[in-house]
Amino acid sequence: GIVVHRVDGSTGSVEDTVKVPDVNAAFYGIYGAAVDAKGNFWGSQIGFGDLLYVDAQTLQYKKWPMGGPSPTGGYGITVGASGYVWICNQKVSRFDPLTETWKVASVDGSGGCMEDDSGTLYMSGGNSSIIALDVETLEVKQNLLVPTYVHGIGIDFHGYVWGVTLSSSAYRVDPEDGTYETFEGLTAAYTLSDMTGFALYNVLSP
């Protein structure tokens, strides 16, 4: 199985440990993780593994096959202001913690994803684009074109969407008109995380 630790952010000491013996560690253990507004842990696995939930108060856990009855491969994970948990890859899978149900849409996706504060999920597209989806309908609202494939997706506090390549470049995209700026100087960048801090802020904001 796998183990989830809660670590003190100031001292680095382990505060709590949750053992999860019935999650198959062969799917790279827990590959991605995020927290919701109550501090609960959500973890995803690569491939057709499980979505794991750990309650911040009781430390009890639950798990669900990713994608529900029609499993879908996992890669990027994020939790948004909507309260939904998102698993992003070639498809986008939305988990509703209130009903414990999935909604899945086929998109030409690939890597990371992040939700803004206005009802849009942005995710990496497999064709050198950033895909914008409506968080409720999962319909594609727009494709923001960038010069090369971007793997990591982030949103900053000015509303720009960032796409980070796996090489030396990052693009800051204005979702209003699709224009972008290019930033160079990275070295084999690799991120699927909340690289701006906006995702955590977005979840915790009233």
N, CA and C atoms as a LAMMPS dump frame, in Angstrom:
ITEM: TIMESTEP
0
ITEM: NUMBER OF ATOMS
618
ITEM: BOX BOUNDS ff ff ff
-5.0000000000000000e+02 5.0000000000000000e+02
-5.0000000000000000e+02 5.0000000000000000e+02
-5.0000000000000000e+02 5.0000000000000000e+02
ITEM: ATOMS id mol type element x y z
1 1 1 N 0.818 -1.201 0
2 1 2 C 0 0 0
3 1 3 C 0.853 1.252 0
4 2 1 N 0.258 2.354 0.409
5 2 2 C 0.969 3.629 0.458
6 2 3 C 0.758 4.274 1.827
7 3 1 N 1.528 5.325 2.089
8 3 2 C 1.448 6.048 3.348
9 3 3 C 1.328 7.534 3.044
10 4 1 N 0.434 8.227 3.739
11 4 2 C 0.277 9.675 3.607
12 4 3 C 0.74 10.321 4.901
13 5 1 N 1.666 11.26 4.798
14 5 2 C 2.149 11.997 5.956
15 5 3 C 1.618 13.426 5.936
16 6 1 N 1.281 13.945 7.115
17 6 2 C 1.01 15.372 7.263
18 6 3 C 2.212 15.972 7.983
19 7 1 N 2.834 16.964 7.336
20 7 2 C 4.104 17.51 7.8
21 7 3 C 3.929 18.957 8.23
22 8 1 N 4.506 19.333 9.346
23 8 2 C 4.493 20.713 9.795
24 8 3 C 5.285 21.569 8.808
25 9 1 N 4.641 22.597 8.26
26 9 2 C 5.273 23.414 7.232
27 9 3 C 6.426 24.26 7.726
28 10 1 N 6.505 24.489 9.037
29 10 2 C 7.579 25.313 9.597
30 10 3 C 8.784 24.491 10.03
31 11 1 N 8.506 23.349 10.662
32 11 2 C 9.603 22.567 11.239
33 11 3 C 9.977 21.354 10.399
34 12 1 N 9.054 20.902 9.536
35 12 2 C 9.32 19.697 8.759
36 12 3 C 9.039 18.407 9.503
37 13 1 N 8.576 18.502 10.725
38 13 2 C 8.306 17.288 11.499
39 13 3 C 6.989 16.66 11.056
40 14 1 N 6.93 15.343 11.108
41 14 2 C 5.732 14.6 10.734
42 14 3 C 4.724 14.668 11.873
43 15 1 N 3.545 15.226 11.581
44 15 2 C 2.516 15.363 12.607
45 15 3 C 1.579 14.154 12.658
46 16 1 N 1.225 13.64 11.479
47 16 2 C 0.308 12.511 11.398
48 16 3 C 0.733 11.598 10.25
49 17 1 N 0.42 10.33 10.404
50 17 2 C 0.703 9.345 9.365
51 17 3 C -0.533 8.48 9.159
52 18 1 N -0.933 8.351 7.903
53 18 2 C -2.095 7.536 7.565
54 18 3 C -1.628 6.399 6.655
55 19 1 N -1.806 5.165 7.093
56 19 2 C -1.444 4.01 6.289
57 19 3 C -2.644 3.581 5.446
58 20 1 N -2.395 3.389 4.16
59 20 2 C -3.455 3.01 3.225
60 20 3 C -3.019 1.716 2.54
61 21 1 N -3.32 0.575 3.137
62 21 2 C -2.804 -0.695 2.614
63 21 3 C -3.483 -1.176 1.347
64 22 1 N -4.687 -0.666 1.041
65 22 2 C -5.442 -1.22 -0.085
66 22 3 C -5.424 -0.329 -1.324
67 23 1 N -4.407 0.532 -1.439
68 23 2 C -4.158 1.258 -2.681
69 23 3 C -2.928 0.659 -3.332
70 24 1 N -3.035 0.332 -4.599
71 24 2 C -1.954 -0.324 -5.326
72 24 3 C -0.804 0.652 -5.569
73 25 1 N 0.314 0.421 -4.91
74 25 2 C 1.454 1.333 -5.022
75 25 3 C 2.143 1.256 -6.377
76 26 1 N 1.773 0.271 -7.198
77 26 2 C 2.419 0.121 -8.494
78 26 3 C 2.131 1.284 -9.432
79 27 1 N 1.079 2.061 -9.166
80 27 2 C 0.762 3.228 -9.977
81 27 3 C 1.529 4.451 -9.466
82 28 1 N 2.831 4.286 -9.258
83 28 2 C 3.708 5.343 -8.744
84 28 3 C 3.236 5.872 -7.387
85 29 1 N 2.65 5.02 -6.582
86 29 2 C 2.135 5.467 -5.287
87 29 3 C 1.108 6.561 -5.503
88 30 1 N 1.213 7.636 -4.726
89 30 2 C 0.409 8.83 -4.987
90 30 3 C 1.287 9.791 -5.776
91 31 1 N 0.887 10.087 -7.006
92 31 2 C 1.731 10.89 -7.893
93 31 3 C 1.443 12.382 -7.754
94 32 1 N 0.174 12.729 -7.554
95 32 2 C -0.199 14.133 -7.398
96 32 3 C -1.115 14.308 -6.217
97 33 1 N -1.083 15.505 -5.609
98 33 2 C -1.915 15.739 -4.431
99 33 3 C -2.352 17.188 -4.365
100 34 1 N -3.474 17.415 -3.683
101 34 2 C -4 18.764 -3.473
102 34 3 C -4.838 18.737 -2.202
103 35 1 N -5.141 19.91 -1.677
104 35 2 C -6.012 20.005 -0.506
105 35 3 C -7.229 20.845 -0.85
106 36 1 N -8.319 20.585 -0.141
107 36 2 C -9.53 21.373 -0.359
108 36 3 C -9.663 22.436 0.726
109 37 1 N -10.798 23.107 0.745
110 37 2 C -10.993 24.244 1.648
111 37 3 C -10.964 23.857 3.12
112 38 1 N -11.193 22.588 3.432
113 38 2 C -11.174 22.113 4.814
114 38 3 C -9.849 21.452 5.169
115 39 1 N -8.887 21.517 4.272
116 39 2 C -7.585 20.925 4.538
117 39 3 C -7.532 19.439 4.311
118 40 1 N -8.582 18.869 3.707
119 40 2 C -8.59 17.44 3.418
120 40 3 C -7.638 17.133 2.265
121 41 1 N -7.048 15.971 2.313
122 41 2 C -6.066 15.541 1.319
123 41 3 C -6.745 14.796 0.178
124 42 1 N -6.347 15.136 -1.05
125 42 2 C -6.782 14.405 -2.236
126 42 3 C -5.539 13.984 -3.007
127 43 1 N -5.436 12.718 -3.326
128 43 2 C -4.27 12.218 -4.041
129 43 3 C -4.676 11.38 -5.242
130 44 1 N -3.905 11.506 -6.325
131 44 2 C -4.205 10.752 -7.543
132 44 3 C -3.022 9.869 -7.904
133 45 1 N -3.28 8.911 -8.762
134 45 2 C -2.252 7.997 -9.242
135 45 3 C -2.132 8.099 -10.757
136 46 1 N -0.978 7.743 -11.278
137 46 2 C -0.81 7.663 -12.72
138 46 3 C -1.51 6.411 -13.236
139 47 1 N -2.115 6.538 -14.404
140 47 2 C -2.779 5.38 -14.976
141 47 3 C -4.144 5.15 -14.349
142 48 1 N -4.594 3.924 -14.381
143 48 2 C -5.946 3.615 -13.948
144 48 3 C -5.949 3.176 -12.487
145 49 1 N -5.506 4.078 -11.629
146 49 2 C -5.441 3.792 -10.202
147 49 3 C -6.622 4.393 -9.467
148 50 1 N -6.369 4.848 -8.25
149 50 2 C -7.433 5.35 -7.384
150 50 3 C -7.272 6.835 -7.093
151 51 1 N -8.399 7.466 -6.795
152 51 2 C -8.425 8.785 -6.176
153 51 3 C -8.562 8.557 -4.682
154 52 1 N -7.645 9.129 -3.911
155 52 2 C -7.608 8.908 -2.466
156 52 3 C -7.99 10.182 -1.726
157 53 1 N -8.813 10.037 -0.685
158 53 2 C -9.224 11.14 0.173
159 53 3 C -8.855 10.811 1.609
160 54 1 N -8.24 11.775 2.305
161 54 2 C -7.966 11.62 3.736
162 54 3 C -8.587 12.797 4.462
163 55 1 N -9.468 12.513 5.412
164 55 2 C -10.137 13.552 6.185
165 55 3 C -9.141 14.225 7.126
166 56 1 N -9.068 15.539 7.094
167 56 2 C -8.08 16.278 7.88
168 56 3 C -8.315 16.16 9.378
169 57 1 N -9.561 15.921 9.782
170 57 2 C -9.872 15.859 11.202
171 57 3 C -9.784 14.442 11.754
172 58 1 N -10.411 13.504 11.071
173 58 2 C -10.476 12.141 11.596
174 58 3 C -9.329 11.254 11.115
175 59 1 N -8.658 11.667 10.028
176 59 2 C -7.598 10.888 9.375
177 59 3 C -8.112 9.576 8.796
178 60 1 N -9.423 9.474 8.642
179 60 2 C -9.997 8.328 7.946
180 60 3 C -9.898 8.562 6.443
181 61 1 N -9.776 7.503 5.68
182 61 2 C -9.622 7.663 4.241
183 61 3 C -10.717 6.93 3.479
184 62 1 N -10.916 7.398 2.235
185 62 2 C -11.798 6.745 1.28
186 62 3 C -11.085 6.753 -0.062
187 63 1 N -11.507 5.879 -0.935
188 63 2 C -10.892 5.854 -2.265
189 63 3 C -11.942 5.456 -3.297
190 64 1 N -11.711 5.923 -4.518
191 64 2 C -12.594 5.638 -5.628
192 64 3 C -11.743 5.348 -6.861
193 65 1 N -12.171 4.419 -7.722
194 65 2 C -11.452 4.248 -9.002
195 65 3 C -11.518 5.552 -9.796
196 66 1 N -10.401 5.99 -10.332
197 66 2 C -10.382 7.26 -11.05
198 66 3 C -11.204 7.165 -12.32
199 67 1 N -12.14 8.08 -12.462
200 67 2 C -13.017 8.087 -13.622
201 67 3 C -14.309 7.327 -13.423
202 68 1 N -14.456 6.642 -12.293
203 68 2 C -15.692 5.939 -12.005
204 68 3 C -15.864 4.671 -12.812
205 69 1 N -17.103 4.397 -13.281
206 69 2 C -17.378 3.146 -13.991
207 69 3 C -16.558 2.98 -15.272
208 70 1 N -16.15 4.104 -15.881
209 70 2 C -15.313 4.042 -17.084
210 70 3 C -13.959 4.653 -16.738
211 71 1 N -13.048 3.862 -16.183
212 71 2 C -11.789 4.411 -15.666
213 71 3 C -11.028 5.217 -16.704
214 72 1 N -10.418 6.271 -16.235
215 72 2 C -9.619 7.123 -17.104
216 72 3 C -8.262 7.361 -16.456
217 73 1 N -7.245 7.406 -17.258
218 73 2 C -5.906 7.578 -16.719
219 73 3 C -5.725 8.912 -16.034
220 74 1 N -4.988 8.919 -14.957
221 74 2 C -4.743 10.144 -14.216
222 74 3 C -3.36 10.687 -14.442
223 75 1 N -3.219 11.98 -14.247
224 75 2 C -1.916 12.625 -14.284
225 75 3 C -1.967 13.875 -13.426
226 76 1 N -2.421 14.991 -13.985
227 76 2 C -2.536 16.211 -13.184
228 76 3 C -3.744 16.156 -12.264
229 77 1 N -3.652 16.855 -11.121
230 77 2 C -4.77 16.944 -10.185
231 77 3 C -4.833 18.36 -9.636
232 78 1 N -6.046 18.835 -9.423
233 78 2 C -6.233 20.125 -8.773
234 78 3 C -7.6 20.146 -8.11
235 79 1 N -7.755 20.99 -7.095
236 79 2 C -9.044 21.249 -6.462
237 79 3 C -9.341 22.725 -6.653
238 80 1 N -10.563 23.05 -7.069
239 80 2 C -10.895 24.43 -7.374
240 80 3 C -11.868 25.045 -6.386
241 81 1 N -12.158 26.326 -6.612
242 81 2 C -13.129 27.039 -5.783
243 81 3 C -14.516 26.411 -5.894
244 82 1 N -14.758 25.712 -6.981
245 82 2 C -16.035 25.016 -7.174
246 82 3 C -16.216 23.872 -6.185
247 83 1 N -15.124 23.402 -5.6
248 83 2 C -15.173 22.246 -4.719
249 83 3 C -14.936 20.942 -5.441
250 84 1 N -14.908 20.977 -6.771
251 84 2 C -14.655 19.765 -7.547
252 84 3 C -13.184 19.379 -7.467
253 85 1 N -12.939 18.089 -7.597
254 85 2 C -11.583 17.563 -7.732
255 85 3 C -11.405 17.165 -9.194
256 86 1 N -10.326 17.648 -9.796
257 86 2 C -10.09 17.433 -11.218
258 86 3 C -8.889 16.51 -11.435
259 87 1 N -9.073 15.532 -12.32
260 87 2 C -7.988 14.675 -12.783
261 87 3 C -7.841 14.931 -14.279
262 88 1 N -6.653 15.324 -14.69
263 88 2 C -6.458 15.732 -16.081
264 88 3 C -5.414 14.862 -16.769
265 89 1 N -5.74 14.479 -17.977
266 89 2 C -4.834 13.742 -18.845
267 89 3 C -5.378 13.881 -20.255
268 90 1 N -5.445 12.81 -21.039
269 90 2 C -6.081 12.913 -22.344
270 90 3 C -7.553 13.276 -22.215
271 91 1 N -8.149 12.845 -21.121
272 91 2 C -9.515 13.23 -20.778
273 91 3 C -9.462 14.13 -19.545
274 92 1 N -10.581 14.769 -19.254
275 92 2 C -10.694 15.505 -18.003
276 92 3 C -11.794 14.827 -17.188
277 93 1 N -11.478 14.507 -15.937
278 93 2 C -12.41 13.808 -15.053
279 93 3 C -12.7 14.693 -13.852
280 94 1 N -13.964 14.959 -13.625
281 94 2 C -14.386 15.819 -12.51
282 94 3 C -15.092 14.973 -11.457
283 95 1 N -14.555 15.029 -10.234
284 95 2 C -15.153 14.283 -9.122
285 95 3 C -15.879 15.258 -8.211
286 96 1 N -17.139 14.96 -7.902
287 96 2 C -17.943 15.779 -6.997
288 96 3 C -17.942 15.115 -5.625
289 97 1 N -17.26 15.697 -4.626
290 97 2 C -17.205 15.063 -3.308
291 97 3 C -18.564 14.957 -2.622
292 98 1 N -19.516 15.816 -2.98
293 98 2 C -20.827 15.795 -2.33
294 98 3 C -21.648 14.584 -2.766
295 99 1 N -21.558 14.236 -4.03
296 99 2 C -22.333 13.101 -4.547
297 99 3 C -21.48 11.867 -4.788
298 100 1 N -20.156 12.04 -4.69
299 100 2 C -19.199 10.961 -4.952
300 100 3 C -19.407 10.382 -6.352
301 101 1 N -19.602 11.28 -7.297
302 101 2 C -19.813 10.861 -8.676
303 101 3 C -18.825 11.576 -9.6
304 102 1 N -18.614 10.966 -10.763
305 102 2 C -17.69 11.484 -11.763
306 102 3 C -18.442 12.01 -12.971
307 103 1 N -17.84 12.983 -13.623
308 103 2 C -18.236 13.386 -14.97
309 103 3 C -16.959 13.463 -15.789
310 104 1 N -16.941 12.817 -16.935
311 104 2 C -15.732 12.702 -17.748
312 104 3 C -16.002 13.241 -19.143
313 105 1 N -15.055 13.999 -19.666
314 105 2 C -15.159 14.511 -21.027
315 105 3 C -13.876 14.199 -21.778
316 106 1 N -14.02 13.817 -23.026
317 106 2 C -12.868 13.548 -23.886
318 106 3 C -12.382 14.851 -24.5
319 107 1 N -11.156 15.198 -24.224
320 107 2 C -10.519 16.373 -24.805
321 107 3 C -9.117 15.962 -25.241
322 108 1 N -8.512 16.782 -26.065
323 108 2 C -7.152 16.471 -26.499
324 108 3 C -6.179 17.025 -25.472
325 109 1 N -6.256 16.469 -24.259
326 109 2 C -5.452 16.972 -23.164
327 109 3 C -4.155 16.217 -23.005
328 110 1 N -3.394 16.6 -21.962
329 110 2 C -2.114 15.93 -21.757
330 110 3 C -1.642 15.997 -20.318
331 111 1 N -1.275 17.175 -19.803
332 111 2 C -0.566 17.253 -18.536
333 111 3 C -1.359 17.851 -17.393
334 112 1 N -0.951 19.054 -16.955
335 112 2 C -1.505 19.664 -15.767
336 112 3 C -2.771 20.463 -16.017
337 113 1 N -3.401 20.926 -14.923
338 113 2 C -4.622 21.712 -15.025
339 113 3 C -4.797 22.556 -13.766
340 114 1 N -5.585 23.619 -13.89
341 114 2 C -5.892 24.477 -12.748
342 114 3 C -7.185 25.235 -13.023
343 115 1 N -7.966 25.439 -11.982
344 115 2 C -9.235 26.152 -12.081
345 115 3 C -9.04 27.605 -11.67
346 116 1 N -9.699 28.539 -12.404
347 116 2 C -9.641 29.938 -11.996
348 116 3 C -10.792 30.23 -11.031
349 117 1 N -11.038 31.503 -10.738
350 117 2 C -12.096 31.858 -9.8
351 117 3 C -13.361 32.3 -10.511
352 118 1 N -13.461 31.991 -11.816
353 118 2 C -14.615 32.437 -12.598
354 118 3 C -15.273 31.305 -13.374
355 119 1 N -15.095 30.07 -12.909
356 119 2 C -15.792 28.957 -13.536
357 119 3 C -15.125 28.345 -14.743
358 120 1 N -13.809 28.499 -14.859
359 120 2 C -13.087 27.926 -15.991
360 120 3 C -11.948 27.045 -15.489
361 121 1 N -11.817 25.877 -16.096
362 121 2 C -10.673 25.008 -15.855
363 121 3 C -9.745 25.12 -17.053
364 122 1 N -8.472 25.378 -16.797
365 122 2 C -7.467 25.422 -17.854
366 122 3 C -6.608 24.171 -17.749
367 123 1 N -6.348 23.539 -18.895
368 123 2 C -5.54 22.329 -18.877
369 123 3 C -4.631 22.276 -20.092
370 124 1 N -3.568 21.529 -19.948
371 124 2 C -2.611 21.357 -21.03
372 124 3 C -3.249 20.621 -22.194
373 125 1 N -3.035 21.164 -23.405
374 125 2 C -3.543 20.509 -24.595
375 125 3 C -2.434 19.777 -25.324
376 126 1 N -2.777 18.706 -25.965
377 126 2 C -1.773 17.914 -26.65
378 126 3 C -1.303 18.494 -27.966
379 127 1 N -1.885 19.615 -28.378
380 127 2 C -1.546 20.199 -29.681
381 127 3 C -1.028 21.63 -29.533
382 128 1 N -0.113 21.821 -28.586
383 128 2 C 0.47 23.147 -28.337
384 128 3 C -0.609 24.172 -28.032
385 129 1 N -1.451 23.854 -27.095
386 129 2 C -2.508 24.768 -26.704
387 129 3 C -2.813 24.607 -25.221
388 130 1 N -3.55 25.573 -24.709
389 130 2 C -4.114 25.493 -23.365
390 130 3 C -5.624 25.481 -23.547
391 131 1 N -6.256 24.442 -23.059
392 131 2 C -7.693 24.248 -23.261
393 131 3 C -8.45 24.856 -22.08
394 132 1 N -9.464 25.667 -22.369
395 132 2 C -10.319 26.26 -21.349
396 132 3 C -11.677 25.569 -21.382
397 133 1 N -12.089 25.003 -20.233
398 133 2 C -13.36 24.291 -20.158
399 133 3 C -14.269 24.912 -19.106
400 134 1 N -15.558 24.855 -19.346
401 134 2 C -16.551 25.284 -18.372
402 134 3 C -16.607 24.245 -17.252
403 135 1 N -16.502 24.692 -15.993
404 135 2 C -16.409 23.729 -14.889
405 135 3 C -17.709 22.956 -14.672
406 136 1 N -18.831 23.488 -15.127
407 136 2 C -20.099 22.798 -14.919
408 136 3 C -20.455 21.886 -16.089
409 137 1 N -20.307 22.38 -17.309
410 137 2 C -20.717 21.599 -18.475
411 137 3 C -19.591 20.771 -19.071
412 138 1 N -18.345 21.111 -18.756
413 138 2 C -17.136 20.515 -19.329
414 138 3 C -17.006 20.77 -20.832
415 139 1 N -17.743 21.74 -21.32
416 139 2 C -17.612 22.113 -22.722
417 139 3 C -16.374 22.984 -22.909
418 140 1 N -15.705 22.818 -24.047
419 140 2 C -14.529 23.622 -24.36
420 140 3 C -14.976 25.043 -24.714
421 141 1 N -14.447 26.011 -23.968
422 141 2 C -14.787 27.408 -24.2
423 141 3 C -13.845 28.062 -25.197
424 142 1 N -12.572 27.7 -25.143
425 142 2 C -11.6 28.239 -26.082
426 142 3 C -10.318 27.419 -26.027
427 143 1 N -9.513 27.547 -27.077
428 143 2 C -8.173 26.981 -27.122
429 143 3 C -7.191 28.139 -27.245
430 144 1 N -6.326 28.262 -26.264
431 144 2 C -5.313 29.313 -26.281
432 144 3 C -4.049 28.724 -26.9
433 145 1 N -3.696 29.196 -28.067
434 145 2 C -2.566 28.621 -28.796
435 145 3 C -1.244 29.211 -28.323
436 146 1 N -0.27 28.341 -28.139
437 146 2 C 1.092 28.733 -27.76
438 146 3 C 2.061 28.055 -28.732
439 147 1 N 3.318 28.524 -28.804
440 147 2 C 4.229 28.019 -29.833
441 147 3 C 4.577 26.544 -29.723
442 148 1 N 4.69 26.023 -28.491
443 148 2 C 5.089 24.631 -28.304
444 148 3 C 4.242 23.999 -27.209
445 149 1 N 4.383 22.709 -27.067
446 149 2 C 3.639 21.983 -26.047
447 149 3 C 3.997 22.467 -24.644
448 150 1 N 2.98 22.674 -23.804
449 150 2 C 3.201 23.042 -22.403
450 150 3 C 2.649 21.93 -21.516
451 151 1 N 3.403 21.608 -20.484
452 151 2 C 3.046 20.486 -19.608
453 151 3 C 2.419 20.973 -18.304
454 152 1 N 2.981 22.034 -17.742
455 152 2 C 2.469 22.577 -16.495
456 152 3 C 1.561 23.764 -16.756
457 153 1 N 0.476 23.869 -15.958
458 153 2 C -0.48 24.959 -16.093
459 153 3 C -0.634 25.657 -14.745
460 154 1 N -0.581 26.977 -14.769
461 154 2 C -0.783 27.758 -13.56
462 154 3 C -1.552 29.03 -13.868
463 155 1 N -2.172 29.604 -12.855
464 155 2 C -2.87 30.878 -12.984
465 155 3 C -2.273 31.819 -11.956
466 156 1 N -1.97 33.054 -12.362
467 156 2 C -1.389 33.982 -11.405
468 156 3 C -2.459 34.92 -10.845
469 157 1 N -2.049 35.804 -9.973
470 157 2 C -2.995 36.66 -9.266
471 157 3 C -3.467 37.843 -10.099
472 158 1 N -3.011 37.934 -11.347
473 158 2 C -3.482 38.965 -12.267
474 158 3 C -4.413 38.383 -13.327
475 159 1 N -4.694 37.081 -13.213
476 159 2 C -5.615 36.446 -14.143
477 159 3 C -4.968 35.848 -15.372
478 160 1 N -3.637 35.937 -15.475
479 160 2 C -2.949 35.329 -16.609
480 160 3 C -2.813 33.821 -16.405
481 161 1 N -2.813 33.099 -17.513
482 161 2 C -2.629 31.651 -17.491
483 161 3 C -1.214 31.344 -17.957
484 162 1 N -0.491 30.555 -17.178
485 162 2 C 0.885 30.206 -17.499
486 162 3 C 0.949 28.783 -18.031
487 163 1 N 1.72 28.611 -19.09
488 163 2 C 2.017 27.287 -19.61
489 163 3 C 3.523 27.085 -19.594
490 164 1 N 3.98 26.028 -18.948
491 164 2 C 5.411 25.764 -18.798
492 164 3 C 5.788 24.55 -19.639
493 165 1 N 6.79 24.701 -20.475
494 165 2 C 7.238 23.604 -21.323
495 165 3 C 8.116 22.645 -20.525
496 166 1 N 8.541 21.598 -21.186
497 166 2 C 9.459 20.652 -20.561
498 166 3 C 10.91 20.993 -20.88
499 167 1 N 11.129 22.169 -21.462
500 167 2 C 12.49 22.546 -21.836
501 167 3 C 12.878 23.869 -21.185
502 168 1 N 12.925 24.948 -21.95
503 168 2 C 13.481 26.198 -21.424
504 168 3 C 12.495 27.351 -21.381
505 169 1 N 11.258 27.143 -21.842
506 169 2 C 10.334 28.269 -22.027
507 169 3 C 9.094 28.163 -21.152
508 170 1 N 8.516 29.323 -20.885
509 170 2 C 7.199 29.422 -20.27
510 170 3 C 6.446 30.535 -20.971
511 171 1 N 5.131 30.401 -21.056
512 171 2 C 4.296 31.392 -21.724
513 171 3 C 3.264 31.936 -20.74
514 172 1 N 3.145 33.265 -20.721
515 172 2 C 2.109 33.909 -19.919
516 172 3 C 1.026 34.386 -20.878
517 173 1 N -0.159 33.788 -20.767
518 173 2 C -1.221 33.996 -21.75
519 173 3 C -2.333 34.842 -21.143
520 174 1 N -2.794 35.82 -21.923
521 174 2 C -3.955 36.619 -21.537
522 174 3 C -5.19 35.907 -22.068
523 175 1 N -6.046 35.349 -21.19
524 175 2 C -7.2 34.592 -21.68
525 175 3 C -8.251 35.467 -22.345
526 176 1 N -8.145 36.777 -22.161
527 176 2 C -9.131 37.667 -22.765
528 176 3 C -8.973 37.745 -24.28
529 177 1 N -7.726 37.809 -24.747
530 177 2 C -7.513 37.955 -26.187
531 177 3 C -6.564 36.914 -26.783
532 178 1 N -6.058 36.015 -25.961
533 178 2 C -5.206 34.944 -26.471
534 178 3 C -3.768 35.329 -26.732
535 179 1 N -3.38 36.588 -26.457
536 179 2 C -1.993 36.977 -26.654
537 179 3 C -1.124 36.394 -25.549
538 180 1 N 0.175 36.26 -25.833
539 180 2 C 1.071 35.656 -24.849
540 180 3 C 2.44 36.328 -24.882
541 181 1 N 3.131 36.216 -23.772
542 181 2 C 4.531 36.617 -23.662
543 181 3 C 5.356 35.362 -23.41
544 182 1 N 6.582 35.361 -23.915
545 182 2 C 7.472 34.226 -23.761
546 182 3 C 8.594 34.557 -22.786
547 183 1 N 8.864 33.628 -21.886
548 183 2 C 9.945 33.789 -20.918
549 183 3 C 10.905 32.611 -21.084
550 184 1 N 12.174 32.924 -21.229
551 184 2 C 13.192 31.893 -21.46
552 184 3 C 14.108 31.771 -20.238
553 185 1 N 14.978 30.766 -20.287
554 185 2 C 15.982 30.612 -19.25
555 185 3 C 15.734 29.483 -18.279
556 186 1 N 14.66 28.722 -18.486
557 186 2 C 14.424 27.565 -17.631
558 186 3 C 15.325 26.414 -18.054
559 187 1 N 15.527 25.483 -17.164
560 187 2 C 16.369 24.325 -17.452
561 187 3 C 15.57 23.055 -17.218
562 188 1 N 15.122 22.441 -18.32
563 188 2 C 14.357 21.187 -18.232
564 188 3 C 13.241 21.288 -17.202
565 189 1 N 12.456 22.346 -17.336
566 189 2 C 11.376 22.591 -16.358
567 189 3 C 10.374 21.444 -16.359
568 190 1 N 9.891 21.123 -15.179
569 190 2 C 8.885 20.066 -15.057
570 190 3 C 8.012 20.406 -13.86
571 191 1 N 6.785 20.807 -14.118
572 191 2 C 5.891 21.116 -13.009
573 191 3 C 4.46 20.797 -13.384
574 192 1 N 3.745 20.248 -12.436
575 192 2 C 2.296 20.083 -12.53
576 192 3 C 1.638 20.693 -11.301
577 193 1 N 2.404 21.447 -10.53
578 193 2 C 1.952 21.859 -9.21
579 193 3 C 1.316 23.241 -9.235
580 194 1 N 0.908 23.675 -8.052
581 194 2 C 0.389 25.032 -7.854
582 194 3 C 1.585 25.973 -7.787
583 195 1 N 2.166 26.27 -8.927
584 195 2 C 3.441 26.99 -8.963
585 195 3 C 3.308 28.467 -8.639
586 196 1 N 2.083 29.001 -8.62
587 196 2 C 1.886 30.413 -8.274
588 196 3 C 1.28 30.604 -6.892
589 197 1 N 0.725 29.559 -6.321
590 197 2 C 0.015 29.679 -5.045
591 197 3 C -1.437 30.047 -5.198
592 198 1 N -1.877 30.299 -6.448
593 198 2 C -3.261 30.739 -6.663
594 198 3 C -4.269 29.651 -6.37
595 199 1 N -3.941 28.396 -6.662
596 199 2 C -4.894 27.32 -6.448
597 199 3 C -5.27 27.215 -4.964
598 200 1 N -4.281 27.283 -4.092
599 200 2 C -4.563 27.219 -2.663
600 200 3 C -5.351 28.441 -2.211
601 201 1 N -4.955 29.611 -2.681
602 201 2 C -5.689 30.847 -2.367
603 201 3 C -7.129 30.749 -2.854
604 202 1 N -7.325 30.22 -4.058
605 202 2 C -8.632 30.105 -4.673
606 202 3 C -9.547 29.199 -3.859
607 203 1 N -8.988 28.122 -3.336
608 203 2 C -9.771 27.189 -2.531
609 203 3 C -10.171 27.808 -1.197
610 204 1 N -9.243 28.539 -0.591
611 204 2 C -9.474 29.066 0.757
612 204 3 C -10.248 30.366 0.791
613 205 1 N -10.342 31.061 -0.351
614 205 2 C -11.063 32.333 -0.388
615 205 3 C -12.558 32.094 -0.269
616 206 1 N -13.278 32.997 0.459
617 206 2 C -14.729 32.838 0.606
618 206 3 C -15.447 33.059 -0.725
